Amino acid sequence: MLPLLLLLPFLQATTAADDICIVGSGISGSSTAFFLTNYTSSALALAGAQLRVFERLDRVGGRLATVTVAGDEFEAGGSIIHPRNLHVRRFADLLGLAAKTGGDDDWLGIWDGARFVFQTLRPAPPGSSWLRRKLYGLLNSLLLLRRYGLSLLKMDSFVQEMLQKFMLYYNGFESRPVFDNVEDMLKWSGLHGLTRRTLEEELIDAGLNHQTISELVTVITRINYGQSVSISGLAGAVSLAGSESGLWAVKGGNWQLAAGLLKTANATLHLQEGIDSISDAGDYYVLKSNKGHEYNCKVTILATPLDEVNITIIPPISIPPRKMQHTYTTFVRGLLNPKFFALSSVSDLPKLIGTMELPDIPFSSISVLKKHNEHDMTYKMFSRAEMDDSLLDQIFSTREETIRIDWPAYPHYQAPENFAPIILDSKHLYYVNSFESAASAMETGAVAAENVARLVISRLTLGLRAGLSSSEGTAGSPPHIKSFAGEEGSQRVEL
């Protein structure tokens, strides 16, 4: 725990403008709130300051959200957590959130707009023995190896090299600096070079063949980021890491991570209150909300992408232009039309349909979320444009319920990437989502948030850097995340 004596210069100078304000209640904002209180114990409360979190929507979670289809609840935003997402896994454990796992035996088909160029085996029937399921897994591995050859091993090696570098962000504080810009954060871990070139360029240099890149890799990047292999190498490597097995989610919705972290941080939550402007008033910032309220904040942390929100910052700041990649998520309860895929029966359609990067294919992927019976299923479709009714009526033979969501889901990646500053001025205006230009995921959001929290603390305590303890707090203090140093260092890690 950071000794309270080190905070006294800050605490003794308290005014009515000592609040710390966070704009955005998604995983980045909620993680920042948690780490701020986690690493400073009860210092904020002793100072009489409040930790305020503003959310323009009527719910917390940002891009973590669920949707209800026919009485069933499904993830609509960030859907998957990987078995070695160390921050997020610890959050779930700390909050007592139960995990639900999906099957690792998805029946994948790669569609080129006219036919399925590759399919894995149909999964073993429900109730099959462990031996039979293992046999299916082995046969699928052989099918993949026969089509893509040694490129599979080279792809795995490429991903593992990236993961080992990313592991450095879990090192103990004594060996991990506090970073005030994204470039240094990436260079320190050895990942910066992957943001300078495209995924395709990186994979060609890694020895992957064209067929693997144009089919398997492209399917993964279209599903995970809605983009092609022209995305930057780091985002692409994170996307490929997301194709591993053992994925899980929080039972009842991943948004509960954000809600639980905010509660643990004892944050004052302002729902349905967006921030219209942020003005530098000298020793503090004045935040004006869409409800006509004003808040004086010593520290202001922007934890929402600035690319599509209308927040006036005075004096103006300068950040590189960045487009967000919109993912149109369409939930349909009904039945796919096999004729659209040149098949005769719905039973011949894979459970997960991935697509190649071809102009005439109107969607990125279609997956079966729930099979109610042979003639009634719930599907989830990703596309780059809204799916209108006429197109949906071609793809589906029946539609009982249709829900459309337009997500500004992640940045549109384009190498070489340019990064917005983490510190947007020379004072205490911070931007967590600048790291998202490197890669966007729940875990990368938490990693970026942890760094910003440490940065805020270090700059509020007369330049103290990297001196934050990972030990447990005293009685009555918030629960602490232990150091990751030395833990699972030799094991496989997934983002």
Secondary structure, DSSP 8 states (H G I E B T S, - for coil): ---GGGGHHHHTT--TT-EEEEE--SHHHHHHHHHHHHHHTTHHHHTT--EEEEESSSSS-TT--EEEETTEEEE-SS--B-TT-HHHHHHHHHHT--EEE--S---EEEE-SSSEEEE------TT--HHHHHHHHHHHHHHHHHHHTTHHHHHHHHHHHHHHHHGGGGS-GGGS---SSHHHHHHHHT-GGGGTSBHHHHHHHTT--HHHIIIIIHHHHHHHHS--TTSBHHHHHHHHHTTSS--EEETT-THHHHHHHHHHTT-EEEET--EEEEEE-SSSEEEEETTS-EEEEEEEEE-S-TTS---EEES--------EEEEEEEEEEEEE-GGGGT-S-GGGS-SEEEE-S-TT---SEEEEEEEEETTEEEEEEEESS---HHHHHHHEEEEEEEEEEEEEEEE---SS-----SBSSSSSEEEGGGGGGT--SHHHHHHHHHHHHHHHHHHHTTT--S----S---TTS-------TTSSTTS----
